[in-house]
Amino acid sequence: MSTEAIAVEKPKRNYNVLFGLTLLALLVLLWILLSVTTTSFASANNIANLLRQGSMIAIMAVGQTFVIITGGIDLSVGAVVGFATVVVAMMINAGFPIWLAILVTLLVGVPIGMFHGFGIVKMGLPPFIITLATLTSLRGIGLLMTNGNSININSDTFTAFSRNSFIGIPNLFWMVILVGIPAYIFLHHSRWGRYLFSVGSNAEASRLSGVNVQRTIYMAYTLSGLCAAFVGVLLAARIGIGNPTQAEGWELQAIASSVIGGTSLFGAVGSVHGPLLGAFILATINNGANLLNVNSFWQRIITGALIIIIVYFDGLRRRGK
């Protein structure tokens, strides 16, 4: 690696570390303030509930981050989650082993992501359009499969997982760690991760440098679909039903978590730890607002304001380069 490349990489890493520490400090401050201003925030039950609430959005945000780094967007992830709850519920109720039902459901996310890649690189469709079409279609397919009804999952073994804890930490939060560690290694310590940043920075320059841009885009959307399908399994385990209308609007929460976590909507800037912290910041704001009896409409306003502020400063940072 050239001296110039090292010089560019070092400030980017310093920025990611500094921004991550800022997000962590904000999260800690929110927890302290809510512990002081409410009587139940710091209770074990509420903290466990908050971690469960934030965990599924956090995993979706990681997958969304891979896509946004390339300069794209995936609006289908909420619909993929809902569709996955239907698939895993139908398979478990049909008598398939739980491990097989989970595996097949996870694999459902792969062709969905590859379809998005195909639409973008072969058909020339904007990411917004192809993923929006999938969002609408998957909801409809799921409703056809269930005749518009919910499917009650008849396996206590499957549903018990999401409600249990290990060494006092909810199992769903352990799933964040299970996803977060390999995602961090992939994004920050592998050539494939570097390719994502390269494509988001300048796709044509990346192609001329020997990067397979089309394969990289396929990979980003496939990983996003896989993360969404995994969240679908976790959601089905938590609520005990399969319903294609579940997770409506979660795609926006995943995008918001990623952006609040420092991922640039312009591409080429992002991390794994940022979106994870962003997801739990949003979960904390929503949880605290509920405990303080703040109108739920204000929660949406606060989230929107955070996105505007962060994207604005990201634009200033880019212009200051």
TORMAR-958241 format. One line per 4 residues: number of its first residue (from 0); their letters; for each residue x, y, z of N, C-alpha, C. Coordinates in steps of 0.001 Angstrom, whole numbers. Each point is the difference from the previous one (the first is absolute). Example, Ala and Ser with C-alpha at 12.3 -4.5 7.8 and 13.67 -1.06 7.14 Angstrom:
! TORMAR-958241
0) AS) 13190:-5690:7800:-890:1190:0:900:1200:0 | -350:1050:-720:820:1190:60:-770:1090:730
! end
This chain:
! TORMAR-958241
0) MSTE) 848:-1196:0:-848:1196:0:878:1238:0 | -344:998:-821:812:1194:-128:-137:878:1240 | 979:942:129:-34:936:1132:-1243:863:-38 | -410:419:-1215:-1195:823:-157:-1247:-747:444
4) AIAV) -96:-1300:-365:-1166:-800:390:-74:-155:1508 | 1184:-184:637:32:-135:1455:-462:1291:657 | 423:1133:-583:-382:1296:549:-1499:226:-78 | -626:-478:-1083:-1442:129:-150:-734:-933:947
8) EKPK) 525:-1223:155:-668:-1010:821:21:380:1477 | 1121:581:445:132:315:1423:-1031:1016:473 | -200:1150:-720:-1046:930:432:-1383:-627:3 | -278:-876:-976:-1317:-637:-47:-213:-875:1231
12) RNYN) 1034:-754:381:-124:-838:1191:-143:853:1253 | 775:1085:74:-101:888:1156:-1399:592:102 | -585:370:-1148:-1351:555:-19:-1002:-1037:500 | 120:-1247:-474:-927:-1055:418:91:-261:1497
16) VLFG) 1228:-20:522:192:-240:1433:-586:1144:815 | 291:1232:-407:-500:1170:726:-1521:61:-31 | -585:-268:-1172:-1455:35:-115:-625:-1115:825 | 615:-1181:-7:-504:-1107:795:18:309:1488
20) LTLL) 1071:635:470:88:377:1412:-1054:1051:346 | -268:907:-942:-1034:1011:213:-1374:-643:140 | -288:-983:-868:-1284:-702:87:-124:-764:1312 | 1089:-645:403:-15:-750:1263:-243:940:1174
24) ALLV) 654:1163:-28:-206:984:1070:-1445:490:20 | -581:203:-1175:-1398:418:-86:-925:-1061:571 | 262:-1263:-320:-828:-1094:508:92:-88:1518 | 1219:98:539:193:-40:1450:-714:1174:661
28) LLWI) 98:1188:-607:-662:1184:552:-1513:-180:33 | -555:-566:-1069:-1439:-251:-39:-416:-962:1110 | 780:-1044:198:-315:-978:1042:59:648:1384 | 997:853:221:113:671:1304:-1178:940:225
32) LLSV) -328:796:-1009:-1113:948:131:-1324:-719:253 | -238:-1090:-724:-1258:-725:159:-43:-749:1329 | 1156:-421:486:42:-662:1308:-361:972:1115 | 376:1279:-204:-281:1026:1009:-1435:506:-93
36) TTTS) -508:132:-1223:-1316:632:-197:-1166:-976:37 | 267:-1298:-26:-1074:-993:85:310:-993:1104 | -1030:-668:468:183:-957:1095:227:-1422:-497 | -327:-260:-1276:49:-1378:-470:1008:-254:-1116
40) FASA) 653:1059:-523:905:-213:-1126:1129:-960:358 | 593:180:1166:1177:-788:373:-351:-1385:535 | -1283:-349:9:-376:-1329:487:489:-1085:-958 | 255:-1164:553:530:-1101:-815:-948:-370:-1130
44) NNIA) -1296:-9:293:-981:-371:-1029:-22:1005:-1145 | 84:1285:342:-58:1022:-1055:1269:-10:-857 | 1154:-163:630:1259:-49:-761:-6:-1196:-935 | -473:-1153:496:-64:-1188:-843:-944:223:-1173
48) NLLR) -1130:653:281:-959:289:-1063:593:963:-1026 | 737:1005:475:641:958:-903:1014:-698:-900 | 787:-903:581:999:-721:-791:-663:-882:-1058 | -1116:-600:363:-718:-829:-978:-573:875:-1118
52) QGSM) -533:1164:375:-574:905:-999:1065:465:-989 | 1154:367:522:1046:547:-855:761:-1027:-803 | 8:-1239:458:858:-1012:-621:-376:-293:-1445 | -1293:-145:-268:-414:-374:-1348:232:1140:-993
56) IAIM) -275:1242:420:283:1143:-863:1502:124:-221 | 786:-298:1028:1458:92:-115:535:-946:-1072 | -509:-1228:-22:454:-975:-997:-409:448:-1396 | -1222:500:-135:-435:520:-1298:874:1176:-434
60) AVGQ) 383:846:963:809:1176:-318:1372:-394:-521 | 545:-1096:503:1295:-469:-496:-102:-379:-1472 | -1030:-778:-344:-192:-374:-1398:-255:1216:-872 | -795:944:505:-286:1220:-749:1276:814:-225
64) TFVI) 889:-17:967:1237:754:-100:864:-472:-1161 | 75:-1316:-195:773:-527:-1124:-490:608:-1313 | -1309:112:-137:-597:534:-1225:252:1493:-134 | -210:743:1083:150:1450:-60:1450:390:-296
68) ITGG) 953:-757:509:1408:293:-264:288:-38:-1497 | -697:-871:-728:209:-64:-1452:-719:1127:-735 | -739:830:735:-758:1075:-622:-1418:-393:-339 | -472:-1142:518:-1345:-480:-284:-927:153:1195
72) IDLS) -1140:-635:-89:-1002:3:1074:-837:-1266:-159 | -460:-563:1116:-836:-1199:-50:-1281:257:793 | -1075:284:-718:-1288:281:639:-810:-1259:279 | 520:-1155:-388:-788:-1229:94:171:-739:1316
76) VGAV) 951:414:848:377:-845:1135:-1158:-257:961 | -871:991:217:-1148:-239:872:-919:-1059:-554 | -227:33:-1313:-850:-1003:-643:656:-1375:33 | 1326:-46:-130:722:-1278:85:-174:-597:1391
80) VGFA) 57:849:1021:-207:-475:1375:-1382:-616:142 | -1030:713:-445:-1359:-523:100:-179:-1289:-779 | 550:-55:-1208:-101:-1202:-821:723:-1170:666 | 1152:278:605:756:-1062:673:-766:-577:1183
84) TVVV) -760:838:716:-794:-540:1113:-1026:-1008:-511 | -537:254:-1182:-977:-917:-593:662:-1316:-384 | 1157:79:-644:693:-1206:-460:373:-893:1171 | 613:575:1034:443:-819:1126:-1205:-552:762
88) AMMI) -1076:772:108:-1196:-481:706:-646:-1163:-747 | -117:114:-1315:-616:-1059:-785:822:-1277:51 | 1317:124:-48:851:-1189:19:-34:-703:1356 | 38:785:1076:-43:-606:1337:-1340:-687:229
92) NAGF) -1086:655:-385:-1326:-597:179:-217:-1211:-894 | 764:-90:-1112:-103:-1152:-895:805:-1191:507 | 725:188:1107:724:-1105:602:1471:-74:-351 | 519:977:-719:1429:-5:-312:808:252:1273
96) PIWL) 1206:-575:87:863:305:1148:270:1505:84 | 109:499:1219:184:1431:189:1242:502:-722 | 1094:-773:86:1246:462:-621:-148:118:-1516 | -775:-918:-595:-195:45:-1450:-894:1173:-387
100) AILV) -1035:245:799:-893:1127:-273:769:1321:62 | 888:116:992:809:1216:136:958:143:-1178 | 653:-1104:-373:968:44:-1099:-665:402:-1314 | -1135:-618:-297:-704:322:-1244:-456:1458:1
104) TLLV) -482:469:1146:-451:1389:91:1158:971:-225 | 1152:-313:575:1174:847:-224:367:41:-1480 | -76:-1150:-647:365:-69:-1412:-985:754:-890 | -1223:236:505:-967:782:-761:529:1413:-264
108) GVPI) 756:529:958:532:1346:-166:1045:111:-1100 | 649:-1117:-338:1074:30:-998:-523:295:-1404 | -975:-755:-531:-492:322:-1344:-676:1360:-80 | -599:450:1098:-603:1332:-8:1084:1057:-201
112) GMFH) 1091:-139:744:1101:933:-155:631:-84:-1376 | 133:-1215:-528:583:-163:-1332:-916:587:-1072 | -1302:-99:209:-947:602:-930:184:1521:-39 | 222:592:1161:254:1438:33:1278:344:-754
116) GFGI) 1045:-813:224:1245:231:-722:-196:-106:-1500 | -775:-999:-428:-276:-186:-1430:-740:1216:-561 | -988:474:723:-771:1147:-466:854:1243:-159 | 983:145:887:846:1190:-20:1080:-85:-1074
120) VKMG) 719:-1137:-35:1171:-67:-890:-349:-482:-1409 | -1066:-768:-157:-349:-523:-1324:-1147:760:-660 | -975:404:783:-1155:703:-544:154:1517:68 | 982:454:780:246:1427:103:-1028:754:819
124) LPPF) -696:-705:894:-1018:650:829:640:671:1212 | -505:1143:422:499:631:1228:-296:-893:1202 | 897:-62:978:-242:-818:1198:-1318:327:681 | -369:1265:28:-1259:419:628:-1185:-704:-650
128) IITL) 4:-85:-1333:-1140:-555:-726:-84:-1516:161 | 1108:-700:-198:-40:-1461:39:-327:-512:1404 | 537:660:1034:-287:-464:1362:-1395:418:456 | -491:1133:-508:-1381:401:302:-986:-976:-631
132) ATLT) 302:-458:-1217:-861:-987:-663:-25:-1305:793 | 1153:-405:514:63:-1226:807:-783:163:1294 | 107:1162:614:-759:270:1229:-1485:-262:-233 | -536:577:-1071:-1425:-144:-295:-348:-1442:-364
136) SLRG) 828:-617:-818:-293:-1351:-481:52:-1033:1114 | 1009:85:861:133:-990:1073:-1161:76:978 | -464:1216:275:-1177:115:868:-1185:-718:-636 | -185:193:-1297:-1114:-642:-693:137:-1500:-57
140) IGLL) 1217:-488:-292:224:-1450:-55:-269:-631:1364 | 479:651:1056:-234:-525:1345:-1477:-49:350 | -737:1017:-395:-1440:22:272:-724:-1096:-778 | 449:-264:-1231:-586:-1090:-772:281:-1353:652
144) MTNG) 1216:-165:490:385:-1270:635:-799:-270:1269 | -373:1044:702:-694:-163:1288:-1481:345:-66 | -482:361:-1204:-1384:460:-149:-308:1186:903 | 1037:794:253:-182:1192:824:-78:-278:1485
148) NSIN) 309:-1240:422:-91:-362:1411:1383:-154:614 | 43:41:1324:1235:-299:723:125:-1494:214 | 1224:-496:89:259:-1424:239:592:-147:1394 | -727:-623:886:514:-232:1349:1019:-1136:-18
152) INSD) 1176:261:545:1073:-1004:12:-227:-945:1168 | -50:-1297:-293:-349:-986:1024:1213:-665:634 | 1126:683:57:1204:-564:606:473:898:1135 | -174:-471:1230:479:758:1155:1521:75:30
156) TFTA) 660:-1020:-531:1462:-1:-36:522:1158:-847 | -657:232:-1121:425:1069:-897:-237:1371:620 | -1180:202:561:-342:1320:529:708:315:1318 | 384:-1039:758:625:233:1306:1362:671:-140
160) FSRN) 670:-240:-1113:1355:532:-172:44:1509:158 | -935:710:-605:37:1464:0:-331:592:1361 | -607:-798:864:-420:513:1300:993:-314:1104 | 963:-839:-311:976:-424:998:1259:853:-62
164) SFIG) 851:-182:1011:1247:748:96:1152:-945:289 | 1185:495:-263:1222:-747:330:897:930:801 | 371:-428:1188:744:783:997:-616:1392:186 | -1314:22:19:-717:1239:272:-203:910:-1190
168) IPNL) 502:-388:-1168:-130:809:-1209:-976:-687:-936 | -1004:726:-517:-996:-626:-883:643:-683:-1207 | -565:-1138:-370:531:-746:-1146:15:828:-1281 | -1013:864:-168:-46:808:-1218:1199:936:-93
172) FWMV) 475:497:1136:1181:864:-25:1245:-800:-362 | 61:-1255:430:1126:-850:-401:18:-193:-1506 | -1172:36:-619:-53:-127:-1459:621:1222:-687 | -108:1164:652:660:1199:-529:1512:-203:-2
176) ILVG) 507:-551:1079:1442:-285:80:397:-1042:-1030 | -863:-1015:-169:268:-1060:-979:120:561:-1408 | -807:989:-320:47:636:-1319:1075:1079:-56 | 124:770:1076:869:1167:-6:1474:-312:-143
180) IPAY) 481:-1043:663:1441:-309:-45:448:-402:-1404 | -629:-996:-637:427:-321:-1379:-250:1144:-977 | -1070:795:233:-264:1141:-876:1120:1022:107 | 493:218:1213:1104:949:203:1261:-494:-705
184) IFLH) 301:-1273:161:1186:-558:-649:-140:100:-1516 | -1174:-327:-494:-248:46:-1449:168:1413:-546 | -610:987:670:-20:1356:-538:1333:719:159 | 663:-225:1115:1187:795:310:1327:-751:-144
188) HSRW) -62:-1310:-182:1259:-747:-58:21:-1027:-1124 | -753:239:-1050:33:-905:-1150:-17:819:-1287 | 470:-593:-1057:24:712:-1280:-1413:251:-503 | -947:-902:348:-1376:188:-435:-593:1248:628
192) GRYL) 344:243:1254:-458:1226:645:591:1228:-667 | 1262:-73:-349:636:1125:-698:-659:242:-1350 | -437:-1076:-643:-680:150:-1289:-1306:774:159 | -728:-250:1102:-1255:725:236:260:1504:73
196) FSVG) 1011:385:777:341:1408:121:455:570:-1342 | 773:-795:-730:521:465:-1282:-1122:266:-994 | -959:-920:-76:-1129:160:-926:-837:1211:396 | -209:191:1300:-773:1148:458:693:1314:-256
200) SNAE) 1321:-12:-6:760:1212:-256:-13:376:-1475 | 293:-986:-867:32:254:-1437:-44:-1341:-721 | -1183:-361:-473:-178:-1323:-611:860:-164:-1253 | 77:1028:-821:758:-105:-1243:1496:-128:275
204) ASRL) 503:793:929:1410:-103:362:302:-1377:595 | -940:-533:769:176:-1328:574:83:-1051:-1094 | -861:122:-998:15:-954:-1112:1325:42:-745 | 501:1200:-227:1276:155:-702:1171:-508:835
208) SGVN) -199:-52:1318:1045:-504:897:-55:-1511:163 | -958:-636:-657:-88:-1457:52:-1049:-549:939 | -771:872:648:-1057:-462:900:-1201:-440:-821 | -538:-1161:339:-1212:-476:-668:-1195:717:632
212) VQRT) -378:1114:-602:-1041:858:574:-1339:-728:72 | -346:-725:-1050:-1286:-694:-16:-78:-1042:1107 | 1068:-765:173:14:-1031:1047:-101:652:1382 | 646:1136:171:-28:696:1281:-1412:467:338
216) IYMA) -714:514:-995:-1380:432:219:-895:-1195:325 | 167:-1095:-737:-734:-1227:325:240:-391:1457 | 1260:41:410:367:-417:1348:-656:875:1059 | 4:1316:-216:-577:918:984:-1487:-260:206
220) YTLS) -736:-154:-1090:-1448:-200:118:-339:-1402:510 | 840:-965:-319:-215:-1353:526:190:-29:1505 | 1018:689:497:227:64:1440:-1140:735:700 | -522:1033:-634:-1139:716:568:-1220:-910:93
224) GLCA) -263:-760:-1069:-1126:-932:10:171:-1094:1038 | 1237:-475:170:281:-1042:979:-238:510:1421 | 466:1212:287:-218:582:1332:-1488:183:273 | -754:450:-1007:-1436:205:179:-721:-1326:254
228) AFVG) 391:-1045:-728:-613:-1311:204:298:-526:1409 | 1215:247:468:378:-417:1350:-867:715:1036 | -220:1283:-207:-869:758:906:-1428:-553:-48 | -435:-437:-1181:-1320:-610:-112:-135:-1233:879
232) VLLA) 1045:-818:41:0:-1182:873:-100:427:1462 | 793:1002:377:-4:467:1388:-1342:609:384 | -591:754:-927:-1301:620:285:-1084:-1061:151 | 28:-1004:-866:-980:-1081:105:132:-712:1339
236) ARIG) 1233:-188:454:217:-649:1291:-502:875:1146 | 139:1306:-154:-388:895:1088:-1510:137:132 | -705:148:-1135:-1445:242:75:-809:-1284:-167 | 651:-1083:-462:-678:-1288:-95:-961:-128:-1159
240) IGNP) 95:883:-985:-878:-95:-1170:777:339:-1269 | -577:-443:-1112:495:422:-1295:-1042:895:-634 | 396:1199:-393:-952:951:-576:744:902:-977 | -423:25:-1264:740:777:-1005:-59:1508:212
244) TQAE) -909:470:850:-85:1442:247:883:441:1167 | 673:-959:643:901:352:1091:1176:823:-526 | 604:760:890:1201:798:-301:-279:1114:-1002 | -1233:432:-84:-319:1104:-907:673:1271:501
248) GWEL) 743:661:-861:721:1205:365:1373:-247:585 | 367:-1263:202:1304:-289:587:1145:363:-936 | -272:9:-1309:1057:387:-930:457:1433:272 | -944:861:375:351:1382:305:781:94:1305
252) QAIA) -352:-853:963:751:-15:1251:1421:-497:-223 | 150:-992:-881:1344:-522:-302:841:1067:-684 | -602:708:-948:715:1074:-691:364:1105:987 | -960:366:863:254:1043:989:1125:-401:948
256) SSVI) 0:-1248:443:1060:-483:897:1358:72:-672 | 38:-385:-1263:1253:29:-736:507:1424:-176 | -907:903:-355:388:1395:-224:418:661:1310 | -768:-212:1061:366:547:1307:1338:-567:445
260) GGTS) 288:-1232:-413:1270:-634:327:1166:460:-852 | -229:983:-865:1111:577:-743:150:-471:-1422 | -879:-858:-479:80:-450:-1389:-481:1122:-911 | 786:320:-1005:-346:1096:-900:-932:-484:-1094
264) LFGA) -1104:708:-187:-917:-329:-1088:613:280:-1364 | 1143:693:-13:718:239:-1247:917:-1170:-351 | 136:-972:919:818:-1169:-243:1417:160:505 | 709:-1135:100:1435:-70:285:393:316:1442
268) VGSV) -957:295:867:302:276:1408:-949:-817:868 | 558:-746:942:-843:-788:887:826:-947:849 | -663:-624:941:641:-953:900:-1046:-1004:446 | 404:-949:802:-945:-951:582:-457:480:1375
272) HGPL) 946:487:802:-366:410:1365:-939:1200:9 | 130:905:-989:-848:1187:-37:-1475:-329:-108 | -425:-776:-1006:-1414:-369:-114:-525:-786:1203 | 847:-827:607:-441:-725:1194:-330:987:1122
276) LGAF) 906:961:214:-263:1021:1020:-1201:853:-395 | -113:314:-1293:-1135:786:-470:-1323:-679:282 | -43:-1317:-189:-1235:-748:252:-390:53:1471 | 980:-108:884:-316:7:1429:-264:1418:515
280) ILAT) 547:1005:-673:-362:1379:330:-1477:238:-315 | -430:-455:-1186:-1417:135:-356:-885:-798:942 | 419:-1217:332:-789:-831:915:-108:660:1369 | 1096:632:440:-6:696:1297:-925:1209:-34
284) INNG) 51:768:-1084:-886:1167:-136:-1462:-434:37 | -331:-1048:-742:-1389:-481:-38:-431:-550:1356 | 885:-770:633:-306:-577:1303:-190:1095:1046 | 936:960:2:-88:1087:966:-1218:867:-216
288) ANLL) -328:246:-1256:-1178:821:-302:-1270:-680:500 | -71:-1316:-154:-1162:-737:501:-103:91:1524 | 1146:-129:677:-2:63:1465:-363:1397:500 | 365:1017:-784:-303:1379:380:-1362:461:-521
292) NVNS) -722:-940:-633:-1325:307:-559:52:1120:-1050 | 1080:-4:-771:120:960:-1091:-794:-531:-1189 | -736:868:-654:-785:-395:-1171:893:-704:-1019 | -474:-1123:-519:801:-787:-946:348:789:-1253
296) FWQR) -801:997:-327:298:820:-1181:1317:748:175 | 299:397:1255:1250:694:267:1199:-913:-217 | -183:-1295:225:1096:-940:-239:410:32:-1468 | -977:66:-891:292:63:-1431:693:1322:-354
300) IITG) -457:1072:629:590:1312:-273:1463:24:445 | 278:-560:1178:1377:-34:509:891:-803:-935 | -491:-1156:-442:776:-830:-925:283:746:-1297 | -1016:640:-548:186:760:-1230:994:1136:172
304) ALII) -78:682:1141:924:1109:255:1440:-501:102 | 199:-1146:647:1345:-574:103:568:-309:-1377 | -838:-566:-868:462:-340:-1356:402:1261:-758 | -830:1037:76:296:1247:-699:1322:597:480
308) IIVY) 185:33:1318:1211:599:562:1243:-767:-438 | -69:-1333:83:1187:-803:-321:315:49:-1486 | -1027:-73:-850:247:80:-1443:533:1379:-371 | -488:1039:672:489:1356:-269:1491:110:320
312) FDGL) 394:-490:1180:1408:86:370:861:-929:-852 | -584:-1109:-458:738:-859:-912:266:735:-1316 | -984:765:-464:198:807:-1199:1084:1052:190 | 18:639:1188:1052:968:293:1370:-658:19
316) RRRG) 55:-1195:589:1275:-717:55:503:-330:-1385 | -925:-422:-871:389:-351:-1370:499:1234:-762 | -681:1121:172:410:1212:-710:1313:551:556 | 297:-375:1248:1235:495:592:1219:-804:-345
320) K) -193:-1101:-746:1139:-845:-355:936:771:-928
! end
